[in-house]
């Protein structure tokens, strides 16, 4: 007998999905060079489908409608893509485990990942956010402030061992006390700046604290500074002691003779934030600027707040300073006779 809804019949409950995906809430956190697992588990109707018919796919979300393939598995077949080749594998800890292991994490791995599980009829997805421990640093080149369009800001951060920061990273830095009066590009194409101490020269004294925004700007035509992000170093930044101060060309040669290179701006910030490098001596860094890191503020060391002090971009040929060098962790011990400080061990996961 046919039962019509008008007669008071209750429709049958909907069938449960044939595939269901669950991922961890919140985010997973590691640092550059670390190993991390992106958690993802799935459930499916084993009576309806052979496990060999299940396809697992991980992608990275670049924009709301833009994805990059990371890893695909179906049956016994496995395939990683692009920069993820040789660094990714499924955890496969029992039935229904689609968790992805990423080794030797890079700055570019930061972001959101989608775990998709598909059978022949249905699919379901879950999202995992991969966050990195690290430090934000504002940046402008020798040309001066507000000289970078979006693409140039990306290149400037990469050249100084960083990537354009996300809003979440900038907001976290503001919560930790970051205060910067110049607007800079973020990775999403917006232009923002963090203010912890309102003042007239930074958008009026009576405005509230917070991350202030100019909104999304034209990536080709408009010019600002950049907010860059970097993470843990697989190496050591140190102030090279020399018998006299050096010009920039001499600084390049001095680090080279010591088995190292002149440190990049991002490397100096990472050493300050993560390795707690504290040195009240100005030194050249790779972009031709002169800086020094202060963890414990003290008299005659540039102010009452911790940070990396910036003396600008002096004449490379005639101005003389010390130099901050960087040596990779795999490049062995300092050369005999070097005055570099004690032995360093990289952070472990």
Order of alpha helices (4+ residues) and beta strands (2+ residues): beta-beta-beta-beta-beta-beta-beta-beta-beta-beta-beta-beta-alpha-beta-alpha-beta-beta-beta-beta-beta-alpha-beta-alpha-beta-beta-beta-beta
